[in-house]
Amino acid sequence: MTGRSTPWPGIADDVDQPRANGGPGDDDTLRERLESAADAVDAPDVVFAVSRHGRRTLHCAGTAPPPPVPRQDLRYEIGSASKTFTGLLLAQLVRRGLLTGGEPAAACLDPGRRTGADPVTLAHLITHTAGLPALPADFYRRALPAWRTNPYGRYPAERVTDAFLRYRPRHRPGTRWHYSNFGVAVLGHALSAVSGTAWEDLLATHVLRPLGLSGTALRAEDPKADAVGHGKDGRTPTLAFDAGGFEAAGAVRATPHDLLTFLEAHLDPDGFPPADALRAVRTPVLRRGWGHRHVHTVAWFRHPTDGGPMYFHSGATLGQQAFLGFRPDTGTALAAMCTRRFRAHDPFVTTAYGFLAED
């Protein structure tokens, strides 16, 4: 099997991390499930981190030799799962009365600009109903020379905002759902512009520091602290992801423990400062698809289970993948990461989703 050619198959490290209300003791069934899930992923580095009612269990494995820093202490690129941080940030700004969500994005970016009768609002951008494509029309032309290395890094912030201000949606905003990295990136720049605060500082002030997420950043800072991604073959290292002007859509990198803290806050909002915002991002805001089966909040995809809804979001960069999810009915949170680029029939997301859905 591709990626199993190294002499270290099956290397694993289980770590039990009891929280304030957690007790000692092993859960053999959970450990077996975690080991099975990690083996199914087949990547150089794999971490499945689970929290059940505040008690954490992490299983680390991979086809590569263990890095100098334990896998559970590295920061991993979470790609589009970064949008859950952006959604929470917007909800926090709205709950604090700093915004309503109904502000026209163009007016935030260009205060002197006139907007039409149906402008694209901040709420449209975060809910993927702004009528924008997945990426700007000229993104591919600019990104092509670096397609296998760092295509987003060739598309800076000013090009994102310029492309948005020039774009004319084909459909009236709010009438159709289309997943858009472009739209959430624009939201990040609009929030920065209207607040007069850089995106990194805005996120740190309203999300990272209140939740105590000291192991979360928007760019690689230390080779010893950041996980190294790999190509589809599971062997070729990739460069650290550069989000360019798409920071709000995919720049977050974080440790498994920080991601569990982030998810635990959603499970038990009362224990964290932005409690109202954490509750707000669990509220469904739209339905789409045949029979309106697909439910979304401002930050999460929401699917039903026998016991109640589960919330999740996945993400990928050119060399890593991530899955975040939580289930209020079972008090379970899952943060899963791997350092192998998505390929056809990749098992990572389906494995992580199945693990949480069957919990």
Secondary structure by P-SEA (a helix, b strand, c coil): cccccccccccbbbbbbbcccccccccaaaaaaaaaaaaaacccbbbbbbbcccbbbbbbcccccccccccccbbbbbcccaaaaaaaaaaaaaaacccccccccccccccccccccccccaaaaaacccccccccccccccccccccccccccccaaaaaaaaaaccccccccccccccaaaaaaaaaaaaaaacccaaaaaaaccccccccccccccccccccbbbbbcccccccccccccccccccccbbbcaaaaaaaaaaaaccccccaaaaaaaaacccccccccccccccccbbbbbcccbbbbbcccccccccccccccccccbbbbbbbccccccccaaaaaaaaaaaac
